[in-house]
Amino acid sequence: MTLSFFSPFRRIAWSFVKLEKMSLSTMKACVFPGVGQPMRTEILPIPKPQDGEVLVKVAACGVCHTDLHVIKGEVKFPTPAVLGHEISGTIEELGPGVKSEMLKKNQRIVASFIMPCGWCRLCSVGRDDLCENFFNYNRLKGQLYDGKTRLFREDKSPIWMYSMGGLAEYCVVPATAVFPIPQNMPLDTSAILGCAVFTGYGAVRHNADVRIGQRVAVVAAGGIGLNVINWSKLSGASQILALDIDDKKLELAKLMGATHTLRSDNKDIVQKVRELTEGEGVDIAFEALGTRQTFELAMEIIRDSGKVVAIGIAPAGTTASVDIQRLVRRGLQVAGSYGARVRADMPEIVRIVASSDSYKKSITAVYELDEANQAYEDLKNRKIVGRAIVKMPNANFS
């Protein structure tokens, strides 16, 4: 048997080659195994974009209460899954059939959490915020619109996608949900455009249609509520009341544009709102948490002919009381608001925030991918004042 002096070096060199090949074809992803179990960082194959899809190298992903509902089992979703649904990044690869002149390799982008199919009944009439295929395939089954996920383990077992599954170094997104951003917009903070900023815009612009001089209240000043405050200010609201039980959130609400801040756990809260609004109440109350208490409070503080816009996602089966006689006799309105109209609104949102970075003030915490469990634990325990983001390893934010 002949032994070569160079054999150990060859083995080391071959190991480096295998590692290099693995790094080019695999990625880190934060996998949620199921309710009651922590997320785990796993090495998965980089997904491949199919027809009409885009592979994105993720820079950052927002931390949202909707993901927390899944983690806690309050919203049913198949597992194992990769959560995370508001991302920024760069285009790594265009799938077949992507013909947009705006989308090119290495283009800096953001993606909306609603990923419209573009052809269902509601998409075809401009209501892609209610895309039927997004709900039926992605939100219920964790799939894209061919009925398959794009995420798999090495053994080919499927991992389901909550929206695009943004808590990973790479993700696949339908091109209908991918939007270029200008060079002057930082990639890390831009991540929240796809949910927090987007949802706030949709509520203020469409479901509330806030007009100059109107009085509005925002019940729950978290990541979404703060952006509702920002958009209400930009829309010309004369009074913006922020209601919350956290003094730090109320301080941040003032920075975002609230004219008045009130502790919502004050037993005289309804009376205090009326004192600030000449005894009438507000024209529009936004409910941004999704609990019975916050919804009912929003109903109590609107004026005759006023409107409640409900934004907060509640655990399945959550109900609230409404005084039907007052609703009818005083002409009250209640509207649900989910995201915004993707293809019409996202380009407009990018255009506006490119020249106004006020939305960045709502970002108050930054985590690494390996700290994703801590991020959602902090969110659950109300330690995150505004919005948090998770940065991906080795991401380029320039």
N, C-alpha and C positions, 0 to 999 in steps of 0.2 A: 504494500500500500504506500503510495507516494503522497506526502503531505506538502502542500505549497505554503511558503511563508506568507503569500498574499491572500490565502483563503479567508482569514478573518476580515481583511479589508474589503474583499469582494462581497462577503456577506453583509457588512455594514453598508457598503455602497448600494447593494441591492435593496436593503431595507429602506434607505433614503429614497430610492426610485419608487418603491411601493407606496411610501408615505406621500410622495409628491403626486402620484397618480390618484391616490385616495383624496387628497386635498382638492384636486381639480374636479372631482366627481361627487364629493360629499359635502355636507354642510352640518352646522349645529342647528338644532331646533329644540324648542321647549315643548315637550309632549305632556299633555294632560291625560293621565291614565284612567281617571274616573273620579266620581264624587267621593270625598273623604281622603283622597290621596294627593300628595304634592306633585307638582309638575317636575319632570326630569329632563335634563339636557341630554339629548341623544344625538348620535351621528346618523344622518339619513342621506340617501341619494338625493342629489339636487333634482328637483322636478323638471319635467319637460313640458313646455307650452304646446298646446294643441291648436287646432284651427281657431283663429280669432283671439288668441291669448298672448300674453306677454310674460316673460320671465323677468322678475325684478330682483336686483341685488339690494336687499333691504338695508337702509341706514338706521332708521329708528321706527319704533312702533309705540303708539299710545296705549295707556292703561285705562280701561273703561269699566264702569260698573256693569255693563252688559256681560262682559267676560266673567265678572265676579258672580253674577247670577248663575252662569253655567257651572262654575267651580263649586258653588254651594248647592247645586242641584235644584235651584229655583226655576231655571229654564232648562227643559229637557234638550239634550243634544247627544249624539252618539260619541262613544269613545273607543279607543284612544283618539285624541284630537290635538291639533295645534290651534290655539286661540290667537287673539290679536287681530284687530280689524281696521286699524287706521295706520297707514304706513307712508314713509317717504323712502326714496332710494334712487337707483339708476337702472335704466333698461339694460339687461344683460343679453337678451335674445328676443326676437320677434317670432311668434309662431306663424305657420302658414296662414295666408289670407289677411294678414294685418297690413292694410294699405295706406293708413293715415300718414300724411306727410309730416305731421307733428310728432310722430313717434319714431325715434331712431335709436340705434344702439348707443349706449352711454348717456342718453338724454336723462336729465334730472327730472323726477316726477313725484307726484303724490297720487294716492289711490283712495277712492271713496269706499266706505264700508258696504254700501249698497252697490252691487255689481249687476247692472241691468242686462237682461238677455238681448233686448232691443227689438224683439219680434212678438212678444205676447200682447194680449189685448190692451193692457194698461200702458205698456211701453209705447205702443203704436199711437196712443192719444196723448203722449207727453207726460204721463204719470208714472215715469220709471221709478219713482220713490216707492211705488207699490208693486213693482215687478213681480208677477205671479211665479215665474220660474225661480227667481232668487229665493222667495219664501219656500216654495215647494221642494226645490232641490237642495239649496245651500243651507237655509236656516233650519230645515227639518232633518236633512239627511247628511249634511257636510260634504256635498258633492258639487261639481260643476255641471254644465247643462247637457252633457252626454251621459249623465248618470254615474260618473266616476269621479273619484278623488284624484289628485295629482301627487299625493304624498304616500310613500310606502317605506316600510323598513327593508333592510337587505334581503330578508326572507320573503319579500313580496306581499307581506300582510299589510292591509290598508290602514292609513291614518287619516281621519276625517278633517276637513277644513272649515273653520269658523270664519266666514268670508274667505279671505285669501290665506288665512293661517299666517299672520304676520310676525309671530314670535319665532322667527327663523331667519337665517342668513339670506335665504332666497325664498321667493314665493311666486306662484303663478296667478295672474289676474286677468280676467277678460279685458280686452282693449277698451271696451265701453266705459270702464271705471278708472282708466289711467289718464293722467293729465300732466302736461309739461309745466314746469315752474321756471321762472327766470333765474339767471345766475346769481342775482343779488339776494335771493331768498335762501337762508341756511337750511340744510337738509334735516338737521336734528329737530328743530322746533316746527318745521313744516309738517311733521308727521301728524299733528293733531288737526290739520285742515280736513282730513277725510272723515272725521266723526264729530268731534267737539265743535269745531268752527262751522262745519257743514250743517250739523243738526241745529245749531243756534240760528244760522241763516235761514234755514227752511221754516223754522217756527215763526221767526219775526217777519220774514218777507211774505210767506204764503198763507200760513194758517192764522196769523194775527193781523197781518197787513198793517203794521204799526205806521201811523201817520204823524206828521209834525204836530207837536203840541199835546199829544195824548199822554195819559198817565198810565204807567205800567208797574207791575210788581213781579218780582221773580222769587218764587218760593223754593228755597234750596240753592245756595250759591256755590255749587261744586264746579267741576270742569265744564259741564254743559251750561249750567246757570250763568256762570261768569261770561261765557260767550254770547248768551242771550242778552245780557246787560250791555256788552260791547256793541252788538248789532242794533239794539234798541237806541243806544246813544247815537250811532251813525245814522239811524232812521229819523232822528229828530224828536224823540220822546222828551217832553218837558220835565216830567218827574219819573224817576226810576227808583223804586223801592226794593231793596234787597232784604229778604227775610231768611234767617238761618239761626241755628242754635250755637254756632261756633263763631266766637269773636274774631278769630284769625281770618276766617272766610269772609266775614263782613268787612274787615279792613281791606282785604284784597278786592272785594266788590266795589269799594269806593275808588280804588285805583283803576278799575275797569270802567267806571262811569256812573255808578249808582249815586243818586243825589241824596238818598236817605238810607240808613241801615237800621234794621229792627231785629231784636231777638224774637224769634217765632215761638219760643216757649214762654213768653210773657202772657199771663192770663188775660191781659187787656189788649192783646195784639190787634184784634179787629177794630176796637175803638181807636187805637193809636193810628191805624191806617186811615180811618175816616177823619180823624183830626188833621192829618196831613193833606187830605184831599177835599177840604171844604165840606166835610160831612157826607160825601157821596160814595167814596170807594174808587177803585182804579177802573180804567176802561178795559184793561187786559191784565189778567194774572197768568203767568207761566208757571206750571208745576213741573219741577225738574228733578224729582227724586223717585216718584212712583210708589208712594205709600198712601194708605187711606187717610191718615191725618193731614198730610200735605195737600192732597187733592181737596179735601173738605174745607181746609183753611182757604185755599185759592177760591173756592166757590163763595165763601163768606165775605171776601174782601172786594168783590167786583161790584160796580155800580149797577143800577137799573140799565138794561140793554148792554151790559158788559159781557165779556167773553173770557172763558178759561181755556187755555191751550195746554193740554197735557202732553208732556214730553218724556217724563221718567218711565222707564220700563219697570213694571211691577212683577213680582212672582206670580206665576199662573194661579188664577182663581181669586186674586185680590179684588175686593169690591169696596165701594164707598157709597155713602148715603147722599141723595140729592133731594131737596125739597121741591117736589114737582109743581106744587102750586106757585111757588116763587118763580121757578124756571119759566112757567107759562105766562103768568100775569105780568112779570117784569121783563119779559123778552130776553132772558139770558141765553147765552150760547156756550156750547162745549165742543171743542175740536181736539182730536188726536193729531199729533204731529210726529212723523217718523222720518228722520233724515231730511233730505231735500231732493229736488229734481235734478238728478245726477248730470245728465248731458247738457242741460241748460244752465244749471247753477254753478257747477264746479269751475268752469272757465271764468265766470264772473267773480266768484270768491277769490280765485287766484289773482285776478286783475286788481281787485280792491285791496287785498292784504299785501300785495307787492309794494304798495305805496303807504301802507299803514301797518306798523308792526305791533299794534296794541294787543293783538291776540296772544303775543308771547308772554305777556304778564301773567297769563293764567297758568303757565307751566311753572310748577314749584318743586318738582322732584325729578331726579334722573337716576336710572338704574342700569346696570349691565345685564346682559341676557341671563347669566348665571344667577342673578338676583331677582328673577321674575317672581318667584314665590313670595319673596319679601315684599315686593311691590304690591301684590294683591292682598297680602296680609295687612300691610299698612293702609291700603284703601278700605279694607273691611273695618279696620279699627279707627277710621277717620283721622289718620295721621297725615294724609295728603291733603293739603289745603286747597289746591286747585287741580290741575291736570299733571299727571306724571308721564314720562316717556321712558322706554327701554332702548338703549343704544346697542347696536350689534357689534360683535368683535371685529376689529380691523376695518370698520366702516370709514369711508372718506367723507368728511362733512364739508369740505371746501367747495 
